[in-house]
Amino acid sequence: MGLGFVVGVLGVLILSHAAYSTIQYRSLLKITEEEFSGPPMNVVVELILGLGFCMWAALTVPGKFRSIVPYSDDNRVVSLPANMDFMIFNHRGKAFPLDVDMKLK
Amino acid sequence: MELVTMVSKTEEAQVNRLENQVDNGGGGAWEYLCLVRKLKLRRSDKVLKHGLSILNDPTKRSSLGPEEWTLYEQVAIAAMDCQCLDVAKDCIKVLQKKFPESKRVGRLEAMLLEAKGLWAEAEKAYSSLLEDNPLDQVIHKRRAAMAKAQGHLLGAIEWLNKYLEIFMADHDAWRELAEIYVSLQMYKQAAFCYEELILSQPTNPLYHLAYADVLYTLGGLENLQTAKKYYASAIDLTGGKNTRALYGICLCTFGIGQLTKGRNKDDKETSELQSLAVTALEKDYKQTAPGNLSLLSSTLRSLKLSS
């Protein structure tokens, strides 16, 4: 959790730095009156790194994924709930009374 | 309509672990009771014991807040199930004091009459409750259950059919009807109910399995072939972790072989499926019950499925 969060913050910082560099580069182009041919190398590297960090953080920080396959332990139905609405009390449990000291005080 | 509850493998393990912990005095009784309620399990003796221990402790009880009344209801029903009618009566009395006009408490009172075996009085109580609210599903269901408790299974079927004409989407009722039909050996009718259940919950392997069981019991070539397909789909949905479905495949293959006496067209596919099922069974037994492996192989030999 801690590590993932730090990496996520780092990723966002790198992305913001990339944005800042881009703006700076644009104003530099205006001053030198050159045509825009492509983003500078450092911005591309920062974008890729930022994307990687943010993605990794987004996948690890919120928690574990739940399985969607029907036969995983989370989804595999092993027993049906007791049909409580149709519960009847006239069963053989009558013959085996529980401890007598059960009482609501 | 209430939510569909199904008990998954993880939840089963969780509830068993909690039960063990509570039984050994490790605390967590309230979490256990909540889980039992959520999963709709019928562990009345434990619910009664641990629920009473909370209710009899004023500090624990008041810390529950409004959930306290839910617990009274839960314990009352558990007490009826354990024939501790005094406890049930006391719980209902407390609820009656708190909610004097409540229909839900009225239902509990009628259930107490049922637990005492006073059928006529209970019936009267239910009818008067129905007069106020003719579409109360639970009370309609209680009438069917009451007929069943008195041994009038045909009467219960009649109530259920009437009920299902109005509330067709109630899968619990379909399941109850299916189980009653099976207990009366009315397999065709039971098969119809299981078809409904599969339609409403197609991903639940237990309905596929039950439907296949009914078809296998009905017998006949066509039914056996269909049963085999449903066993196969149950295997598909459980990832091969359901032993009964694996055995079902073996038995269906044997039955089909008996009926066709070798005049089988799709022989190759059949033998492949069955040998896969046999392999899975053998692997499962080797892992979980190596002592019974010889029993399995002799069974399979008698079915002529392995040499």
Interface residues (C-beta under 8 A of the other chain):
Chain A: V69 P70 Y71 S72 D73 D74 N75 R76 V77 V78 S79 L80 P81 A82 N83 M84 D85 F86 M87 I88 F89 N90 G93 K94 P97 L98 M102 K103 L104 K105
Chain B: T5 M6 V7 S8 K9 T10 E12 A13 L39 K40 L41 R42 S44 D45 L48 K49 L52 L55 N56 V75 I77 A79 M80 D81 C82 Q83 C84 D86 V87 D90 C91 V94 M111 E114 A115 G117 Q137 V138 K141 R142 A144 A145 M146 K148 A149 Q150 D172 A173 R175 E176 T203 N204 P205 L206 L237 T238 G239 G240 K241
